[in-house]
Amino acid sequence: MNTANTVIMILAAHVPMTVEQVDWNETELVLRGMGWNMSILTPWRILQNGKFVFGSDCAAVSEVASLLNGNSIIECKGQSSSAILDPALVLSSGHVLEIFSAAPLEPWTLFVRDFGRYVASPAE
């Protein structure tokens, strides 16, 4: 089973998942909630209505925290129809957090209490 399908199944069983804490240090984006967390070390972007809002290369710490804190992940789908290697997280605000693997190993990890830790490996 590929990465996107695994994550979609895990998240579908646990949504909505509220983002209670956001840490962004311009290298790693960490989202935390009750019984789950996600660490993203690869490029990402935020969209709203299909339009770019900001991304990992130009996002200020304050705007990332402001937009993501308190939001809930309500759906997870494959980020791209041509290569479903990474997830797109649909948020309760209508924003979408898209993740892009830019390295073959461990670009992001997901921990869900009932499942354990999932380490993405897009090269597989």
PyMOL commands that set and color helices and strands:
alter all, ss='L'
color gray80, all
select helices_A, chain A and resi 3-12+61-68
alter helices_A, ss='H'
color red, helices_A
select strands_A, chain A and resi 17-18+21-24+29-33+36-40+44-48+51-55+72-78+87-91+95-99+108-112+116-119
alter strands_A, ss='S'
color yellow, strands_A
deselect
rebuild
show_as cartoon
